[in-house]
């Protein structure tokens, strides 16, 4: 990966880039969320992204969050177009008993959140983000080889050039070291649908 083409949004106070490895030290009270249910708007999570007008591609990254310890500590993948149009996926620490593997999709300023529980001894997860025009598929893997679908989503504003990459944040009064590695851009691994024809 050529990180000279990447840009920060909400740069963290501390980060380190070495070859294909990025370390981010999160800051307290950083998050991404828009309106739904909680009625607040948070838009200050550090994100490191590259821009592309490629309509079909896949992006893979390994995340290490072994130091996360406070509720909602998280790191993962992101497609951030603007404050009201984005998606993210991560494992969010909840408590000593479980974490949430989840994704948030935000269209026109309203977020949703889809989750399932994971054991707290899971401290490393790979993600694969695939784009087919305005549609996206998010997958996760525990070994970097076998990926499992988490979600298919549509971003209304994802026309033409988009930005995508990684993020890390600590919504509560916390900080942890998030490590990203094994990043790769690939041909789109999400094949065209071969079942029911479109209307």
N, C-alpha and C positions, 0 to 999 in steps of 0.2 A: 504494500500500500504506500502511495506517495502522499504523505500527510501535509505536504506543502499546499495541496489543493483543498484542504479541509479548513473550516473556520469555526471559531467558538461563538456560541450564543450564551450569554450569562457566564463568562469565563470564571472558573473556580480560582480561589486564592492560591491553591497549590495543585500542580499537575506535573507529570513527567512523561516524556515520550522517548522511547528507546526502540529503534527498529520497528518491529510489529507488535509493540506492547505499550499500552497507555495506562497510567495510574492516575486516578483522581481522588483527592481527599475531599470528601463532601463537607458542606457547611450546614449548620443547623438552620431549620426553618426554610429549606429550599424544596420546591415541589412543582408539579404540573397538574392542574385541575381546573375545570371550568364549570361553575354554577351548580350542576345537577345535584340534588339532594342536600349537599352541604351548604349550598348557596354562597360559597366564597369562590374567589378567583385567584389561583396561584400560578405564576408564570415566571419563576426565577430559577429553575433547575439548570445547572450547567449542561450544555449539549455541545458535542463536537461532531460536525457533519461535513459531508461533501455534497456538491450540487451536481445534478445530472439531468439531461433531457432524454436519456435512454428510457424507453417505455416498457422494456422487458429485461429484468435482471434479477439476480439473487445476491444477497449480502449475508455473510456468515461471520459470527464473532463468538468467542468464548468469554464468559464473565466469571470472575472470582470475587465472591462477596463474603469470604470467610471471617471478616471482621465486623460484619453487620450485627447489631445487638439491640437496637432500639426500634420500637414499633414504626413501621412504614419505611425504614431504611431500604433503599432499592438501587439497582443499576441494571441497565439493559439496552435495548435498541429503541430508536426513535425515528419517526418521520415528522419533522416539525416544519410546517409551511408558514404559519404565523400563529399568534396567540390563541386563535379560535379554531384552528384547523390542524390537527396533528394526531398521531397515534404513538403508543409506546407499549413495550412489553418488558416484564421483569419479574423477579422474585422479590416480594416485599416481606421483610421480617415482621412477625406478629407477636410471638412470645416464645417461651422456652419449649413449648409443645409443638408448634406448627408455624409454617410460613404460607404465604399466598403466591402461587404462580398465577400471574394474571396479565391482562392487557386492558388498555384504555383507548377508546377511539373517540375523538372529539370532532364533531362537524358543526359548523356555524355557532360555535361558542357553547356547546353543551356536551359534557363528557359522559361516557358510560364506563362501567368497570365489570369485567368478567373474570372470575377467579376459580381456582380449585386449590385444595390444601396440599402442602408438601411437608415432609418431615424436616426438622431443623438441622439434621445432619447432612442435608444436601446443600453444599456450599459452592458448587460450580455448575454452571449451565451454559450450553451453547444455544444460540438463536440463529434462525435462518429467516430472513425477510425477503419475500419475493414480490416483485411488482409486475402486473400486467395492466398497463395504462392506469386507470384510476382505481383499480382493484388490487388488494394486497393480501398476501397470506403470511401468517406468522407461525413458525414452528419452533419447537425446542428439542433439545437432545441432552442426555446425561453423559454421553460418551463421545460426542462429536461425529458419530457415524450414523446412528439410527435416529431420524427426526420424526417428531409427532406433531400433527397439526393442532394448533391452539385456536386459530381463528381465521376466518376470511372476512375482510371488511372493505368498505368503499369510502374513499375520501373525495368528497365533492370538489374540493379545490385543487386536487392533484392533477391538474392539466399541464402538459408541457414539462418545464423544468421543475424538479423538486429537490429537497434536501433530505438526507438521511444519515444516520450514524449511531452514536452512542450517547448515553446520558447517565448521570448518577446524582442522587439527592438524598437528603435526610429531612423529611417534613417536620419532625419534632426536634427537641433539643438534643441533637446527637451529631456525631461525625464518625465516618469510617473510611477505610481505604478500599476503593473499588479498582479492580485490575481487569483490563480488557486485552485479549491476545488472540492470535490465530485468525486475524481478520482477513477476509478474502472476498473479492468480487467474482461472480460466476455468471455463466449463461443462465438464463431463467430456468430454475429447477421445477417450477410450477407449470406443468404441461397444459396445453390447451384442452378444454373440456371436450370429451368425446362421447358424451351421453345424449341426453335430451337436447334437441336443437333449440336455439333461441326463438322467441316469438317473432 
